[in-house]
Amino acid sequence: MPHCKNKSCSNSKRKFLIACAGIAALYPFFRFLRYSIPRKPEIIELGSSAVNGGFYIGHKYILFDDGTNAWALSRKCTHLGCTVNFHEKDWLIECPCHQSRFSIQGLVLHGPANRPLPQYKVEKLKNDGGYIVTI
């Protein structure tokens, strides 16, 4: 490794090391700025009478029950975030903004959305037949 005998070479090395130390010192600060607090889950309890005809439409979700399984889907479209609607006649979910269509399992049937609707955890209560939806 060649050694520098002049002062300018020594100054450039010093500036480089100071810059590296500055970046290393600021890294935790920038990592802190990107930190987000995970939100608490929202728990919604429904009575058994709420699900008539095998579905219930809530503000943030649509709950389905086929008699053996119960599941809930988000009402937020994966394309642009519009609130989707459930069409009982056709048993499909449609976004009013750009007409993306989803199955009752949340799968994309017709774009422009390319991701399925998120599913929420549903617990079916045994004693009264109600539901607990965790968003």
N, C-alpha and C positions, 0 to 999 in steps of 0.2 A: 504494500500500500504506500503510495507516494506521500511524503510529508510536505505540507505547505510551509514555505519559509517566509512568505510575505504576510502582511497584516490583513489584506482583503480576503484571502482564503480563510483565515481564522474567523473573521467576522461573518462570512456567509455560513460557515458551519454552526456558529453560535446562533445566528438567526433561525436556521433550520431547526435546531434543537429546541429553541424557545417556542417556535410555531408548533412543533409536535407536542410539547408539554402543554401548551395552551389548549390545543384540540383535545388532548387526553383529560385535561381538567374540566373542560366544558361538556364533555360527553354525558356525565350523569345529569347535568342540568337539562340538556335537550331530551334525554330519555324520560325525565320527570314530566316534561311538557306533553309528551305523548301518552302518559298514563291516564287511563280512564277507570272510574270506579264501576265495577259490575253492578247492574241494577238488580234490585230485589225481585224475586218472582212474584207475580200477581196471582193470587189464588181466588177462584170464583166457584162458589157452591151453587148448584142448581137442584131443585126438587125433581122428582121423577115426572111430574106433570108438565114440566117445561118442554120436554122433547115429545112433541106430537107429530106423528107421521114419519118418525125416524130422523128428524133434524131439528136444530134450534139455531137461530141466527142471533148472535150476540153483537155487541159493538165492535169488538176486536177479533172475533172468531166465529166460525160456523161449526157446530157440534153435530156429529152424525152418530147414529146407533142403529146397527143392523140386527140387533137382537142378541148377538154373541160378542161383538166387539163395539167399542165406542172410541171415536177419535175426533180431534178438533183440528181445523185448519185456520191459518191466519187469513184475515180479510184484506191484507195488504198485498197488492199485485207485485210480482217480482220484476216487472218491467219498469214502471215509473212510480210505483207506490200508491196508486189509486185504490179506493175501497171497492172490492169485488162484490158482486151480487150473486145469489143462488137462484137458479131458475128451477122451480119445483116441477114444472111440466116436463122438462127435458132432463132433469137430474144432472145439471152441469153448473159450473161456476163461471161467470163471465165478468171481464173487466169492462166497465162502461167507457173508459178513455180510448182504448185502441182495440177493443174486442178480442183480447186474449181469452182463450177458453181453457178451463181446467176440469179434470174429472173430479168426482167426489173424494178420490184418494189424494188429490192435489197435483196430479200429473198434468203436464202441458199437453193439450190436445191441438191447439192452434195458437200460433205466435201473434205478436212479436215477442212475447215473454219466452225466455229460453230456460228458466229454472222453475222447478215445482214450487208450490206454495209450502211454506214451513208448517210442520205439524207441532201441535202442543200436546203435552202429557194429559191424559184423562184417566181418572180413577172412577170406576163405577162402584157406588156404595151398595153393599149387599143388603143392609137392613131396611132401608126405605127406597132403594132403587134410584137414588139421586146421583149426581155427578160432581166431581171436583176437577176443574180445569185449571192447569198451571200454565200461566203465560210467562 
